[in-house]
Amino acid sequence: MRKIDKLVLNAFWGPFVLTFLIVIFIFLLRLVLFYFADLFGKDLGATVYVELFFYFSLITVPLAMPLSILLSSLMTFGKLGENFELTALKSAGISIFRIFRPIFVTTVLISIFMFWFVNVALPWANLKGWSLLYDIKTTKTTLNIKEGIFYNDLPGYSIKVAKKFPDNKTLKSLIIYDHTGNDGNRHVTVADSAQMYTILDRKYLIFELFNGKDYIEDADRGPGNDLSELAIHSFKRSKIVMSLSGFDLQKTEENQFAHHQIMRNNNQLADDADSLSRNISNMKKGFSLASSVYYVYFRKPVGASLRSMNHNTKWIGPKIAEKTKNSKDYRPMEELAKQEVQNLIAFGQTNEVNLAERVTELKKTDLEWHHKFTNSLAVLVMFLIGAPLGAIIKKGGFGIPVVVAVSFFILMYILTQQGDKMAKEGKVLVEIGAWISNGILALIGAYFLNIALKDSRLFESDFYKILWDRIKSYWENRRNKISSKA
């Protein structure tokens, strides 16, 4: 029996590793294409990009692992069926469950590992990866001065160049506005030509100017001085040193991102859900108490009101009669009532929005808590589909198995997204929305397993030909019976 395990596992590991690496590469390629403009052209060095791709390789594992298990198990048993090895094992009296067992045990171990991964490693990778991506996106692009356009990315300076030579160093007809003093355009430098280069490991940018003038407007002159007073300095050679610190990668505090659901483990998510539940409960109670100020006549019980007046209510009747004589006195009372109603509506709408935000946040937190389990069990569900389906199809390689695997992966993704969407909108319970994908796919896998146990030829063309002939024969017999009775 150990030979069977060795045979099946040898057929499984190759496609699994290859598929896993290909899927990771595809998701990384998607990341690069989506954030291409934000990632490149910033001269950050290879180390930063290697670190980013490492983090996002870990982030894509929960998506890559189920697809890899599905495709590799489908290819494994499809190849065994195509080479009649599966048929030989069955004819030797070995059950399909025994043939599935080595990969099933492997999948269970991978599923246990996946639970640890999504609960411990994935939050860490999400925190590191998304914070690093944010830092890269907010980093300025590499110094790129273009001809005839004012360049304003250097803090405190605005630069315009008439001509830039192919060596990217020699410049012609240069204008530099110095805004470092935050006093407007009081300092302008004009040069016939210049050399541009960096020093101290690209920390500073040097403009070496030739044949130019400095125009400096006097900022300290009094109101009686000539408003046109201007200092002009001519030079044959001058240097301007500018800091390039604004182009460096600035590390953001990771604590700013640490409270997002995808960056929390199960215990932290459970604590967050408890805190949000208490917050929602307190908001509801607070709303009930705070809204009482808009119901003046409900603020004190009738009995207490009568006792406060010592049961002396004879003044009420004459007061009402007096007010009814002059209808204009009712107008302010009506306006006051309308104003109170409008205030109450605005108060209720504000609290409704705040409460809805808290409820949505609670649903997202609960969904992420459930997904720690659904992501790990999705591996088993995909094996439950891939293994019997491969035994039914009996096709190996990257042809039909890839099409089938991608189809079921897309179905899983759509069901997961729709389940989450309905749960967040309150159309279904959070538990149903989180588990609907695994539930439906598990039923499909159980159906395929039942077909595989019966040696069904569901995916063979002659199966449908025979089925069509039977249906055709049935209707012909039925029509003949009806004709004979007539």
SULCORWO-V354573 format. One line per field, one symbol per residue. ss: DSSP state (2 for helix, 1 for strand, 0 for the rest). A space follows every 50 residues. Layout:
ss: ???
This chain:
ss: 02222222222222222222222222222222220222200000022222 22222222202222222222222222222222002222222000022222 22222222222222222222222222222222222222000000001000 10000011111111000001111111110000000011111111111110 00011111111111111000000000000111111111111110222000 00022200002220022222222222222222222222222222022200 02222222000002222222222220022222222222222222222222 22222222222222222222222222222222222222222220000002 22222222222222222222222200000222222222222222222222 222000000022222222222222222222222220
